[in-house]
Amino acid sequence: MSNRISNYNGKINQSGYRPSITVPELYADLNLGFRLLEGTKDIRPVTDIEAIKNSIRHLILTGRGERPFHPELGSGVTDLLFENVDGFTAAVLRDEIIDVVRLHEKRVDNVDAEIYDDADRNAFYVTIRFSIRQTDIPTEVSFYLDRIR
């Protein structure tokens, strides 16, 4: 098991991880993987930093106008995935990602992103670094961006 941040001193939190640092519980979100809590039929919530990481991933992967009743949410990242996999597109992706996170994710500060083009996979590897406003904990989230046919 890996360590996560939670408000449970030495206990295993709701997500099943043993905390390494004690801070007040930050946030909770619906787990879109629909994993169940052990012993119950409830959906296990995503809490703390994982909730913010999921929010950032979803903001980036959501196209503008895609969310009902919130057409302002989302980014142009998915449109850029059909451009050439090169340094120029990576720079545009970086700017788009930083802009959308700064604009729509109010729980984070000091947003920076690194984009690596992977021409062999026809994809980009994204690492987003940020700190959480309430605690100033430096955090990062990484994932591949590739187009789906």
C-alpha positions in Angstrom: 0.0 0.0 0.0 1.2 3.5 -0.8 0.9 6.4 1.6 -1.7 9.2 1.1 -2.6 12.3 3.1 -5.6 12.1 5.4 -6.9 13.2 8.7 -6.7 9.7 10.3 -3.7 9.4 12.6 -2.1 6.1 11.8 -5.4 4.6 10.7 -6.3 3.5 7.2 -8.5 6.1 5.6 -11.6 5.5 3.5 -9.6 5.0 0.3 -7.6 2.2 2.0 -4.3 4.0 2.3 -2.2 4.6 5.4 -1.5 8.3 5.8 2.1 9.6 6.2 1.2 13.3 7.0 -1.7 14.4 9.1 -3.7 17.3 7.7 -7.4 18.1 7.8 -9.4 16.2 5.2 -9.5 18.4 2.2 -12.0 17.3 -0.4 -14.1 14.3 -1.4 -15.4 13.3 -4.9 -17.3 10.6 -6.5 -15.1 7.7 -7.7 -15.8 7.4 -11.4 -14.3 3.9 -11.3 -17.2 2.9 -9.0 -15.0 0.9 -6.7 -16.9 -0.3 -3.6 -16.0 0.1 0.0 -15.1 -3.3 1.6 -18.0 -4.8 3.6 -20.6 -2.4 2.2 -22.3 -1.7 -1.1 -21.3 2.0 -1.0 -19.1 3.5 -3.6 -15.7 4.4 -2.2 -15.2 8.2 -2.4 -12.0 9.7 -3.7 -10.6 12.0 -1.1 -8.0 14.6 -0.4 -5.3 15.1 -3.0 -6.6 12.3 -5.3 -9.9 14.3 -5.7 -8.0 17.3 -6.9 -5.8 15.2 -9.2 -9.0 13.6 -10.7 -10.5 17.1 -11.1 -7.5 18.3 -13.0 -7.4 15.3 -15.3 -11.1 15.7 -16.1 -10.8 19.4 -16.8 -8.0 18.8 -19.2 -9.7 15.9 -21.0 -13.1 17.7 -21.3 -13.6 19.6 -24.5 -15.0 23.2 -24.3 -18.8 23.1 -24.4 -18.9 19.4 -23.6 -20.4 19.6 -20.1 -24.1 20.2 -19.9 -25.1 23.5 -18.1 -21.3 24.5 -17.9 -20.1 25.2 -21.4 -17.3 27.3 -20.0 -15.5 24.3 -18.4 -13.0 22.3 -20.4 -10.0 22.9 -22.6 -8.9 22.7 -26.2 -6.4 19.9 -25.4 -8.3 17.1 -27.1 -8.4 19.2 -30.4 -4.6 19.6 -30.3 -4.1 15.8 -30.1 -4.7 15.6 -33.9 -1.8 18.0 -34.6 1.7 16.8 -35.3 3.5 15.3 -32.3 6.3 17.8 -32.0 7.8 20.5 -29.7 5.6 23.2 -31.1 2.3 21.3 -30.3 3.8 20.4 -26.9 4.3 24.1 -26.1 0.8 25.0 -27.1 -0.6 22.1 -25.0 1.5 23.3 -22.0 0.0 26.8 -22.2 -3.5 25.4 -22.7 -3.2 23.1 -19.7 -1.8 25.8 -17.4 -4.5 28.2 -18.4 -7.4 25.8 -17.9 -6.1 24.7 -14.4 -5.5 28.2 -13.2 -8.9 29.3 -14.5 -11.1 26.5 -13.3 -9.3 24.7 -10.4 -9.5 27.2 -7.5 -8.0 24.7 -5.0 -4.5 24.9 -6.4 -1.7 27.4 -6.8 1.7 27.5 -8.5 0.6 25.5 -11.5 3.3 24.4 -13.9 3.3 21.7 -16.6 5.9 19.7 -18.6 4.9 18.1 -21.8 7.1 15.5 -23.6 6.3 14.5 -27.1 6.4 10.7 -27.7 6.3 10.4 -31.5 6.7 6.6 -31.3 3.4 6.3 -29.4 1.9 9.3 -31.2 1.1 10.8 -27.8 2.3 13.4 -25.3 3.4 12.7 -21.7 2.1 15.3 -19.3 3.3 16.2 -15.8 1.4 18.9 -14.0 2.9 20.3 -10.8 0.9 22.4 -8.3 0.5 23.1 -4.6 -2.8 22.9 -2.8 -3.9 26.3 -1.4 -5.1 25.1 1.9 -1.9 23.2 2.9 0.8 24.3 0.4 1.6 20.6 -0.2 3.5 20.3 -3.5 1.8 17.7 -5.7 2.0 16.4 -9.2 -0.1 14.4 -11.6 1.2 12.6 -14.7 -0.6 10.9 -17.6 -0.4 10.3 -21.3 -2.5 12.3 -23.8 -3.2 10.4 -26.9 -6.0 10.5 -29.4 -8.7 7.9 -29.6 -9.9 6.9 -33.1 
